[in-house]
Amino acid sequence: MSNELKRRSEIDEKLTWDLSHIFETEKEYEKALDEVVEKSKEIEKKYKGSLNNSDTILNCIEEYEELYQKAMLTNDFTYLATSVDETDDKNQARLIKNDSILSEVLSRVTFIESELKEAEDKILDEAIEKTKKYKVYIEDIKRSKPHTLHPEVEKAFASISPVLEAPYKVYNQSKLVDMDFPKFEVDGKEYPLSFVLFENTYQGDKNTDLRRMAFDKFSDKLKEYQNTVATAYQTQVQKEKIMANMRNFPSVFDYLLFDQKVERQLYDRQIDTIMDKLAPHMRKYAKLIKKVYDLEEVTFADLKVSIDPDYDPEVTIEQSKEYIEGALSIMGDEYLDIVMKSYNERWVDFAQNIGKSTGGFCATPYGIHPYILLTWNGLMSEVFTLVHELGHAGHFVMAQENNSLFNEAPSLYFIEAPSTINEMLLSNYLIKKEDNPRLKRWVLSSMISNTYYHNFVTHLLEAAYQREVYKIIDEGGSVHSKKLNEIKRNVLERFWGDDVIINEGAELTWMRQPHYYMGLYPYTYSAGLTVATGVSQRILNEGEKAVEDWKEVLKAGGTKTPVELAKMAGIDITTDKPLLDTIEYIGSVIDQIIELTEEIEEK
């Protein structure tokens, strides 16, 4: 694939997703939006002030769910269209209009949760006894009673939701629209630069001069925007602290963990244990990079390279089907049929174009099908990204088939387990596919540099940094670009020690991820992969029994807590054993890579 970025209008349709499955025409979308507005007025007129008996409550929730489903379809339709081209003014205008209308709609129906939270527990318990579909939803209402504000305040918050989401939008606009990266030259050749090109291509390039120059130029542009992005981030965390105080939570951490249904202990343990126990293994891996690339020193800009770049297979989108099917066939026909539909039904946007969001994500419009965004770079690393996002897709299809809209999504703590387990299955499939030491080393090193580095290092170091920021905010302080740079550098230096040079620009890494605008999200990657590692080992050792257990977990959606879901899968996350086992497993993989490297070099 060429590194020259095209405009969205120049992209082959086959590389894009098909949003017509949500709404076939603009007229159909507009009609749905009008229906959402009218339905919200109807619900308000019919039920406001009347939620005082179990039957009325259940009827109201059912109508509210229908409204919410259609509202979310208009939200997904406008958001997804914008995410693939932030430079399109028409899509931006439609998204802003949609957000504004939905904020009015949701504000109009906030009375539902407010009245339910004011209802006597006896009435709510009667409703719970009469329903399986909305049982968890009503139980969550009861659980949140101590943190509920006056109905008019809740309504006000709903009405200004677009304003409250402004920090994330400012961040995205700065990153995807305003940052105009310059071309750069290495060995007489000119290279284009963008967020996508750096993160998907250059940071892993085997040419050290190219890789480091791209890092420097990328960092130079980030630095120009550090004060703007820091202001957006400070606004975000300050907003969360204000919400925590208003809702009577003892700390911003308790506020952000409440919806995840996990104790602070699990959050802190994930960060502290990995920072302490995983660091020695990853420093050993850094030394291997130094040896393989014959570097005088390993810098932060070198950590994403492949151990065997000349063996990094190029993979077409068509060829990726074979890898996906081969890796996930162990999950059985039901699961495999779901994920393989993604190709023929155009669930995936593979394109590389100007203004497209970076990274990858999976959106899951209820009752339609998932939509996956990634930027195909033609390398095996992108197959790992695809199989990861298909893990989310398969999970939500099965969860939606078995649960109401209000119960489909599990806690954020658990959300990355179904995705990362697919990466494990792909790695195991590739290793078994061919008895070749070089292939085995490449797969194992890809497992470290993609699956584990991404989830257990990149995102975990984000989490360690984020925790320090929230500690400052919790104590009434504030953050600015200089302080954020200082915190990030300290976290990186603590983890990598003297084995990696944290070169200038590394401290700006906090500007590269949108996760900081999504609460305590970064640590959940390692939490999910901890579960996924244990489950994948079960699947390899126990076969069908472990697979069936896992599929029941996927079908459970949000009806269980993270601890309960993990237990269903045979993993006890109330102890530190799964995490310590995973770290030990990572260490064993790194040792295998070192042994294979020595074996290959001796030949």
N, C-alpha and C positions, 0 to 999 in steps of 0.2 A: 504494500500500500504506500502511495506517495506521501511524503511529509508535507506537501503543499496543501494548505487548508482551502477547501472550496466553500462557497456559499451553500446554504441549505437547498436552494432552488436548483443547484447543479448536481445534487446527489441522486444516484440511481434509486428508484422507488423500492427495489428489492432489498436494499440495505436499511430501510426505514420500517418503523412499526406502523400498524394500521389502526388509527384511532376511530375509524368509521364503525368499529365494533361497539364503541360506546354510543356515538351518535353519527348517523350516516351523513347528515347534512347540518349546516349552520341553522337552518330553520328548525330542525328537530331539537337541536340543543336549546335554542331560544324558547321553544315551546315547553321543554322540560323545566327550564328556569322559571318561566311564568307559572307553571303548575306547582313548583316548590313554594313560590310566594303565596299563591292562593291557598294551598294546603295548610301552610303555617297559620294563616288567618282563620281558616276553618277550625283547626285544632284549638287555637286560642279561644275562639268563641264557644266551642263545644265543651271544653274541659276545664278552662281556667276557673279556679275556685270550687271545683267539684270533685277533686281527687280525695274523697273521704271514705271510699269503700273499695274492697279488693277487686270486684268485677270492673268497676269504672277505671281503676288504675291499670289493669291488664289491657283493657280495650284501648286506653290512651297510649300505652307503651307500644302496642302493635301499630297504631296509626303513626306514631312518632318514628318508629323504625322505618316504615315505608317512606315517610318524608325524608328522613336522614339518608337513606340509601340513594334516593334520586338526587338529593343535594350533593352528596359526595361524588356522584357521577359527573355532575357539572363541574365540580371542583377538580376532579382528576383530568377531565377532558381539557380544561383550560390550562392547568398546571403542566401536563405532559406536553402539550403543544408548545408551550413557552420554553420548557426545559431543553428542547432540542435546538432552539434558536432564540437566545436572549436578545438578539439584535432586531427581531421582528416587532415593529411597533404595533401592528395590528393585534398580534397575540398578547403583547404586554397590556394593551388597552382592554382587551376582553378579559384577561385575568384579573386586572384591577377592578373592573366592573363586577365580575362574578364574586370576587371577595367581598366587595361592598354590599352586594345584595344578600349574600349568604350571612354576613354578619347581622344584617337586619332580621333575616329569617330566624337565625339561631337565638338572637336576642328575644324575639317574640315568643319562643317556646321554652325559654329558661324557666318559666313558671313550673314546668313539669318536674324537674329535679328539685326545685325549691320547695314545692308543695309536698313532694314525696319525703324530703328530708325533715319536713315539719310534721308529717303524719306520725301517728302513734305506732310504735313497734308492733303492737298487736295486729294492726291492720296490714302492715307490710308483711308480717309473718303469715297472715291468712293468704295474701297474694302469692307468697313464695310456695305455700303448700299446694296452690292450684296450678302452678306452672313449672315446667322443666325448662322451657325455652328462655324465659326471662329471670330464672332463679338467681343466677350469678349477678346479673345487672342490678336486681333489687338488693341483693346482699351487699354489693358495693356501695349502693346508695346509703344503706344503714351504716356501713363502715366509715363513710365520709361525713357523717352528721356533725361531729365535733369541729370540723374545719369549714363549715358552710357559712357564708356571709348572708346578710339581709337580701331577700329576693331582688330588690331594686338594684343593689350593688352587683349581684350576679348578672343581672340583665345589662347593666352598664358595661361590665367587662366583656360580655358577649358582643355588644354593639361596637366596641372599639377594638375588636380582635385584629383587624388589619393594621391598626396602629401598633398594637403590642407585638405583631410579627415583623415590624419594620426593621429591626436590627439584622435579621437574617436576610431580608431583601436588599438592604444596603450592602451587606457583605457580598452577596451574589452579584449585584450590579458592578461593584468595584472589581471583583475578580474576573467576571466573564465578559464585561462590556468595556469598562474604562481602562483596564490594564492592556496596553498595546505593547507587546513584547518586541524588541528589535531583533533583526537577524544578527547572527554572529558568525565569525569566521574561524576555522581551524584548518591548519595546513593548506591554506589557499582556497578552501572550499567554503561556500556560504550556506548556512543552515537557518531555516525559519524556526521561530520559537513561540510557544503558547503554553498555557497551563497543561493542556492535554498532551502536547508533544513532550514536554518535560517529564511529566509523571508517568506516561505510558511508554516512552521510548528512551529519551536521553539519560534519565537517571540510572538506567540499567545497561547503558551502552558499554561494550567491551573496550572501546577506545578511551583510555584514561584522560587524554587531553580534551577530547570532545565532551566526555561526561563532566569533567570538572569545569570546563569553560561554560557549558550549559547551566551548571549549578550557579556559577558566579553571576551570569547574566540574568538568570531567573531571579536570584536573590536581590540583585540590584533593583529590579523592577518592583519586587515586593516591598523593599525598603521605602520606596517613594510613597507607598500607600499605607504604611504601618500606622500612622496617626489616625487616619480615617477608619481603618478596620478596628483599631483599638478602641476608638470611641463607640463604634457599633457594638463591640463585645462588652465594653463596660456597661452600656445601656441594657444589654441583654441580662447580664448577671445581676445588675442592680434591680431590674424588674423582678427577677426571680426571688431576690431577697425581700423585696417589698411584699410580694405575694405570700412568701413564707411567714412573714410577720403578721400580715392581715388574717391569714388562715390559721393562726395560732399554732404554728409548728415551732418546736424548740430551736431548729436550725434550718438553713437552706438545704442541707443534706437530707434531713428528715422529710422536708417538703418534696424534694425531687425523687426520693426513693419510695414515697408513699404509693404511687401508682404502680411501681415495679413489684410491690408486695415482697420485698426482701428487707432484711435487717441491715443496719449499718455495718454490723460485724462482717457480713459476707462481702460487702463493698470494699471495706478497708483491707480485709484479708487478701482479696484478689490483687490489690495493688502492692501491698507490703511484701507478700510472699514472692511475687514475681520479681519485684525490684531487687530482692535479696538473693533468691535462689536461682533465678534464670540468668542473671547477669554473667556469672562465670562461664556458663555454656556459650553464651552469645559472644563473649570476648574471645573464646577459643575459635569460634567461627570467623570472627574478624581477622584473627591471625592467619587463618587458612586463606582468606581473601588476599592478604598481604603476600603470602607465599606464592599462590597461584599466579597472581598478576605481577609478581616481582616488584612490589612497591617499596619505596623507602619508608613510607608511613601510610597507614590507612586513615583516611579522613571520612567525615560524615557523608561526603559526596560519593563515597565508594561502596557504601554498605548494601546497595540494592543490586549489585552486579551478580551475574550468574557465575557459578564456580567453573562451568565449562561452556562459555558463550558460543564457541564454534559448533557445539552440539545442540544448541537451542533450536529445536525444530520449528520450521515455518509451517503454519497450519492455515489452510483456507477455511472459510465458513462452512463449506460443504464437507470438508474432511472432519470438522469438529463434531459432526453428527455421529461419526463412528466412535469417537472417544467418549462422547456423552452417553451414547447407548451402551457401550461396553462397560463403562464405569458404573452406571446406575441399574443395569439389568439385575444385579443382586437384590435390588429392592422389590422385584416382582413386576408383573405386567401392569397392574393397576397404576402404580406410581410411574413406571416408564412411559405408559401411554399418555399420561398427563404432561410430562415434561417434553416429550418429543413433538407434541402439538405446537410447541413454540415456534418451530421452523415453518411449517406450512401455513399457520394462521398469523404469522408475522407479529409475534409477541415482542420481538427484540429489535431495538434500534442499534444497528451495528455501525452506523455512519460516523465519519470524522468530518466535522464541518465547523465553520466559524460560529461562535456564540453558543456552542453546545455545552451543557453542564459536564463537569469533569467527573471522573470516577465511574462508579456503577451503582444502580439501585433497582429495586423491583417495586413497582406500584401494583396494588391489588384491588381494583374496582370490584366491589361486591356484586356477584351475579354475572360478571362479564368474563374476564380472564386476566391474568397478570400482564403487566408491561414491564420489560426490562430495558434499561438504558446502559449501554457501555460503548466504548470506542474501540473497534476491532483493529488491532495492530499487526495481525498476521502471525503472531507468535503463540507458542503453547501457553504462555502466561495468561493470555486472554481466554483460553479454554478453561483455565482455573477460575477466572472471573465469571465466565458464563455459567459454569457448573455451580458456583457459589450462588449466583442470583436465581438459578433454576431451583436451588434448594428452598429459597424463599417462596418461589412460585408454586412448587409442589406442595409445600406446607400449607399455603393459604387456600389453594384449591380444595384440599382435603378438609381443612378447617371450616371453610365456608359451606361445604356440602353437608357438614354435620352440626353446624351451629348458626345461631342468629347473628346478624351484623354486630350486635353489641357484645357477643361472646367469641368472635372469631379470632381476635388477636391475643396471644399470650403476653405476659410481662416482657418489658424491654430486656430484662435480665436474660431471658431465654431465647430472644428473637434470633440470635445468630447461631444457635446450635444446629437447626436444620440446614443452614447454608454451609457452614464449615464442615459438617459431616460429609457433604458431597465432595468437598475438596479432598478429604481423606480417602474417600472411595475411589476418586480419580487417581490419586497417587498410588494406591494399592493395585489398581487395575494396570497402570502403566508398568509397574515393577514386575508384575506377574506375566505381562504380555511377551516379554523377551528376556532370555537369560544372557544379559550383556552387562559387564561391570560398568562400562561407561554410561549406558542408559540408566542403570540403577543409580549411579552417582548423580546423574543429572536430575532424575526424578526426586531423589532424597533431598538434593540441594534446592530444588524447586519447592519442595514441601517446606523447607526452612525459609527460603527467601520470599516465598509467596504466602503460603498458608500461615505458618507460624510467625514469621517476621511481621507480616501485616497485622495479624490479630493479637499476638502475644507481645510484640515489641512496639511497633508504630502506634497502635491504638492504646496500648497499655501505658506508654510514655505520655501520650496525650492525657490519659486519665490521671496519671501522677501529677502532671502539670496543672490540670484542671482542678484537682483537689486543693492545690496550694492557692489557686486563685479564689476558690470559694471560701477557704479559710480566712483570707483577707476580707472578703465581702461580708462574711458572717460576723466579723469583729467590727464592722462599721467602716472599713476602709474602702479604697477604690484602686483601680489599676489603670495604667497608661502604657504606651508602647515600650518605654524603657523598662518598666517593671516586668511586663510580660516577657520581654526578651531575656531579662535576667533569670526569671523563673524557669523558662524553657531551657536555657543554657545549663543551669544548675542541675536540672533533672537529667539531661543528656550526659553531662559529665559524671554524674553519680553512677549512672547505669554502665557507661562504657569505660570508665576509669582511664588509665593511661594507655590503653590499647587502641583507642580511636581518637584522632585529633578532631575536636569539635570546631571546625573551621568557621570563619566569618560567614554568616548567612544561615547557619544551622539554627540559630536562635529565633529565626523568623518562621520556623516550621509551624508555629501556632496559627499562622495566617493561611495555611494550606487546606485545612479541613473544615467542613461545615458542621461537624458533630458538636461543636461547642454551643451551637444554637439549638440543641436538641436535648438539653438536660444532661443527666449523668449517663450518656450513651457510650462513650469510648471504652469504659471498662467492661461493658457487656460483651464485647467481641471475644475477649479472653475467657470470660465466664461461659459463653456459648461454646467456644472451642474446647474448654475443659470437659464439658458434657459430651461434645462430639467425639473427642478422643476416646473417652471411655466407651461410648456406644459403638464406635467403629471397631474397636477391639473386640467387643462382644459379638458384633456381626461377623467378623472374620473367624472368631473362635467357635461361636455357637450357631451361626447360620440362620435358618428360617425363624427359629424362636425369637432371636434378638430382633430380626427384621419386623416380625409381627408386633412385638412390643413397641418398636419405634413408630410404626404406622399408627398404632393406637394413640401414641403421644401426639402425633401430627393431627390426628382427627379431633383431639381434645380441645384444640384452639386455646381460648382463654378461660376455660372452665376450671382450671387448676392453677395453683401457685407454682412458681419455679421449682420449689423444693418437691412438690407433689409430682410435677411433670418429670423431673429427673429421676425420682423414685420409680415411676412407671417404667422408665427406661433402664432401671437397674443401677442407677448412680446415686450415691448419697452425698449431696453437696452441703449437708449440715456439718460435715467434717472437712478437714483440709486434705484428706487422702486423695480424692480425685485430682486436685490441683497439683499436689506433690508428685503423683503418678505421671501426670502430663508433663511436668517439667523434667522428670527423669526420662520420660520417653523422648523428649526433644534432645536431651543430652546424649541419649543412645544413638539417635539419628545422626547427630553431628559427629560422633565417634565413628560411625559407619562410613560417613563421607570422607573423613580423614584417612581411614584404613583403605578405602577404595582408591583414593587419590594416590596413596603410596604404592598400591598394587599396580595401578595404571602407569605410573611413572617408571616403575621397575621394568616394564615390558619394552 
